Structures are given as structure tokens and as C-alpha cells.
Amino acid sequence: MSAPSSRPVFSRRDFLRYSGATGAAAVIASTLAACSGGPASTGSVGAGTDKDLITAVIGYGNDGSWDPTQTASAFGMAGIQHIYEGLLDTDPITREPYPALATALPADVEATTWKFTLREGAKWHDGKPVTADDVVFTFQRVLDPEANVLVGSFFKSWLKEVKKIDDRNVELVFKFPFPDAAPRLSIAKIMPKHVFEAPGAWDAAKGGKTCGSGPYKMTSHQPKSNTTFEAFADYNGPRPATVKKMNWLTIVDASARVAKISGGGAEAQIADNVPYANIDQLTKSGLTVEGGKGMNHMFLMFNTATKPFDDVRVRQALHYAIDKQKMIEVALKGHGTASSSFLNEENAAYAKASTVYDYDPDKAKALLKEAGVENLTVNLMSVNVSWIVDCLPTIAASWEAVGIKTTLEPQETTAVFTKMDQFQDYQVVAAASNPNQFGLDADLIMRYNYVAEGLWMQYSKWDKSADAKALFTLMDKATEELDPKKKLQLTHEYLDVIAEKAVLYPVVHTELMTAWDPKKVSGLKAQAYPGINVLQAKRV
């Protein structure tokens, strides 16, 4: 892979250098004010009988970054929703914005300045008051071109600056009217300046250091095991904690995850990422199992700096060759849809793309021949998320059927992205993604992957190309367009470009399944993105 650009780029996964309770992060964390950490808790003793405790099983690793400005970790982002607040937050299901640290929604969403008053009496988990300085500090990091944080791509195109009016009032200054800013503000979790301005504090955040103003505070963190939370007694916001304690277990293995929520002695009341093969079993045992359809998808990403993947015809051929219906029937048990756009069909901005990769092995062969490619050997590196692993044999069989020798290389998600961040060479990557963790609008979804100098574009080695620059210009034009019909038309134009180029593109969109025991917990709904939200759940 090519060398990184001269501008410092802080990877959303460089927390690996500081993971766990060892190394630099542990030293750094010990010097900071104690907001989170504490003795590690590893078990779930009494989970079934203690009504002050919710025990959940999360099907993703908890060893990703816990820095709200950098992370795309499913486990970390779910936890962050309970620990931190934005000026505005959104309902986890409807995604409608509501005042969180701010006292009210903006009166005029087409104005180019929005003023917010902070909630009186809001405190950080270390007891200090939340102030306008914390808001300005947070947005300075979000917009800082040197920090180049992950969530910055959701703000830099439209947000000019954030100014302090007084201790409880701030003003957001826009580059142009941007009505979608209200739900977008939920992404910018406000961080305490007095904690995270300390040298090395952001590295500690990646390793699990937290200090929020939300209804729960982290009490212990065991990478690759579990993370525990307890209700924050001084929280005075709109969605207070409903139980005193939570224990979230990280179990990537599907069978072990199911076992934790099964049977009369089940230790957990909730499990996300429920395997499709176990839905009937869990339903028959009395559990509620519900799905959420959204942007959750498996994508293929190509290294366009490595031949022959610099040729769009080769990338297209590999997509046309995949028998997606077989994948949906065999691996996903019917809980998936072949991608006909980057967006899922339920998205409000969806339209069928001008290029749709229906199963067409003859077309795949013709494209490979046209590109002059023979005897192609592909190493497919992938994450080890259970449903992704289930899909891999169909990809291999489909590619072999058109004469492509295929080697499958599934491995831990952290291992895959460590290689990417170190700019190691690769050919093709298969991974799971769901930008709905951040929001629903098309502009946000596409800017998660397709943005100049963004991580995904650096991974694919495509963002410096003329095609990419033209795409980014078109995306910016759509972002600035205020007329809804014209904005949608421009959105469909750039979605067609993304489909045609197939640099990073979905194979299938899937339904995410969540299970819970209705005899032990109420108020839950299945999310269409990874993780859980229990801010309105109660133990029965």
C-alpha cells in the first residue's frame, strides 16, 4: 500500500497500540481524573436474578476505540450512546432529534447560525459542570484538519465554527443553510475539556477512558471480555438510566453468544447480532426475536493501486460473478437483499442505480476477457463477523466458477484494519459496515466511505484519482443544494457513479436480529444497526 500522506491521519483503529490495561494508555489513564476504569469485572454472576442489573451479549469486539470522535466500533458506539451526550441526540429507532445537553431544538433549521443553551446543572461523571468551553473544545477537534478525526467528514463540508457566547450558551456558524444538521449533531458527543485536553488523553480514550455527562458511567473495561456501567446519580437529562447496573459481554462467536441467552439459567437478557440459524430456536424458547432493516451490508473493497484491480472492468466482473441469491438463501437464511444501490431499499433517498450487479457469470467472464485478465488469483481478506464468514464460501464458489482461483482469509476485525492502517498490501477486502450507526441521510452515509483523505479512500488508494475528485465535487454540490428535489437528483447522480466504479460497494444488505427475554426486560426494540440501546428498557 502507498505511504500515508504528509498530513497526520489518525486512524479509527490505531487504538490497537494502546489497547487493554497495558502499554501507554494504561500509564496515561492513571494520570487522569478518574471518570471511568476501576477494577475489572469479568463475570455475570446473578445476572438472571438481580433486577438492578441488565446483562447484554454484544456480537462485536469491545476492544475498538472508545474515542467518540474517532470510533466506528459497534460495541464502543453503543456504549458511548449511554455515556455521552450531544447538544442534540436522536431516538435510536425513529432517529428523530431531541434536546440532550441543549435545552431546545433549533427554531429555524434553514438559518446559517444556530444558538443553543446548555442544560442547567449538567455535570460530567467526575462531578464538574458542563460548560460552553467543553462544546467549543469538542467541535474544534471535530473540525481540526490536523486531527482529521473520523466524524469530521460529517461536519467539515457545512460547519464553519462553534463560538462561545457565555458559560451556558454557544453559537454554531454554518457555511450555508443545512437543515440536516439537527440529527447530525447527535454524532458530536460533547467531551470534557479538563479531561481530554491533557497530553495523551485522546490515546487513553481510544483504550477505554471515558468521562461523559450521560445517564451511565463506565465502571470497568476488560478488552475482549466485558464492559460494565452504572447509573450516574447526578444525571438530570431527558433519558435517565432505568437500571442501576449494566454488564455488556463481548462474544463474537455465534454459538457462545446464543448459549448466553438460552435456557432457564441464561445469564443474559439481551443479545444482538443473533444468528439467522438460531431464530426459530430462540423464539420457541420464549424469547422475542426481532429484526431491523437498514444499511447493514457486506461490501467488497479493492486496492486500486494493485493490478488488475485498478481496472473498473475487473472490479465489476467480480461483483457480477457472485450468486447473491444463493448467498441470501444459504448464509443469510432469507434475511438479506441483493444490493441494487449503495443505499438500502428502505432509505428515503434510495433509487435503483444505473449499474446493478445482478448475477451474470457470462458478463463477468466477458469483462475479464475485455480487460485482458487470465488465470486471476484473488486473496480475499475478511473480518470474522459470523454472518460475513457464512457468506464467504458462496463468494469463493462463484469466483471459481468463472475461472478465478480464490483464497479466503477471514480474521479478527482488529487484525484486518491493523494491516490496513499499516499500509500493508492487499487485493480485496470483505467486511461488514453500517453507517446508520451515525444516521440515515444519504449525505452522511456516503461521506462515511467516500470523502477526500478519508480512511476508506486511503485504504482503496482511489481518492487521488480524477474520477474520485469529480465524485467529491458532485457530492459537495448535492450537500449545498437546499431544494429537496434538486438535492435528491444530484444524490442519485453520484450514487450512479459510485455503483459504476465499484471501488467500495455493497454485495448484500442484511437484516440485523436482536433477541431478548420479555419475562425479564421490557421497552426494547430491535435496531437496524449494530449494538443495543437500553435507555428506555426496564428489568421486569
Phi, psi and omega in degrees: 000153183289160181292152179294157180291167183293333176290131178299129178241115182266110185292148175291352180239013179283002171301341183302333178288346184232020188288158173073202182258017180243169174078196189299321185297323180295321178294315180299313185299326183291342181267354183264164175301140186281096174257327180214176183111234179081178181301140180285140174245126188250342186250190177222043182299131179079009184301326184281339186246338183280106183281358172268003186231132167254126175250126182237151176247119181254130185274026180222159183290145176263009183264015172279179181293142174252016174277112184300338180276348188239338195274149166233015178295126181300314180294310183299317181294322178296317178295319181300326179298338180264341186261320186247167175228150167266177170302315171239148170237171179237149175299136185295339182257304182283336183065020174284135181286149174216156180295133178245270173286332174281160183266347183202157173286158178296141182285326182230104186285350178261005176287156180263001169225133177240130178252139180229141171256133181281148180300128180294134177084003178295134183232153170281164182295346175266007174094351181278152184286149172279131182230171177298332178299325178293321180295312180298317178303315181296311183288333173297321177291318181301321185267353185293117180293336179284317177294321176049051184287160185303313185285350180302328182294342179274352186235327192297332183289335186233339184262121182275308181196166175234127186241146175275130174266307171207191188299334184242008183227137180227161178230130174261129181249122183264157173281333178197164179301135182215084184301333181289000183295331185301302177293333181296330182294341178294340180286327183275087178287125184288133186245146180286121181299319185294340178267311192264003171275351180293147178305130178081001186293325180292327175294322177296324178298319178300323182278357176126002177288126178227150171201097185247189176241008186279183187290340179235147172242146178288135179249336175200156183214115178244099179306135180072008179233287184196164176226135182244153183223157170219156181298140178270113189298330184266009179291131181231027183269191190283338183230081183289162177299143181254348173226163184282328186219152172224144174231114181255117179266136175262116180224102182283327180293126188296315183294321178292325179294315179296321181298327183291338182250002185260151172083169183295332180260025183303134181278337184244154178257343185223142172218135173257178179051047181290129179298139181300326183292344184254005183299311182297317180301313182290323178295317180294336179275003175102001179276151171272127177234117181231154181244159175229124179266131180195214185278003182301124185209160167261129179242159167252133175238132184253145172275098186284357175270356180247127177287146004266018187281358170284347180267119183301330181295326178290317179298317178296319181300318181293329175286314180299332186284342186279127176279087187291324179295322176297319178300316181295318182289315187276308186275322186258001177052036177088357185264053180200167179223132176298135184292129174242006175195167172297322179282149173286158187295338180279348182290141184298335181263007184295140165209145179301130184288159179291337174242116179240129185269065173295154182298115183209078182300327179295318178294323177300314179298318181295320179294320178296319179295318180297326180278355180074029183256124177230152176053044181289133174244127183240130170260114182261104176274137182215161173284162184261022173303133194305315184286332175295315179300323179295332182277340188299318181301325178294320178298312182299315181295321180294317180291321177299325182293338177254017173090017179257115177288128189236132173246126180265136182223069177286144181201172181303142181306317181298325179292319179301311186279341170297316178298319180295316182292333177273005178058035172288154183286151175202169177253295182223140177240136170248129181208166177265146178209152177204088179299348176298346171303329182264328181167186188248340188285149187299321180302314179295312183302314184286329179285349172295318182257318189254091178208140181302132180066011175286161184299315184295323179290328175291320178300319184276350179061035186246341193290346179269356183286159177298322179298318181294316181298320177296321178297312182298324177296317178295320178297318178298322179298319179293321180299319184279345182288125182270332180288121186302320182292317179293322177299317181295320179298315178295323178299315179295326178297313183284334174295326176294321178296315181297320178296316182296317185284331173051044178281310173225113191210141182292147171265310178219149168258140186237165175261130179267131185253136176235139180238144173209160181266107184293345178280348183239341181211143180230170176081016181262151171220148180286135176270154176266016177217160188298155177095188180223161171224119185245024183292345176238016179265154178223146171287139179265000000 
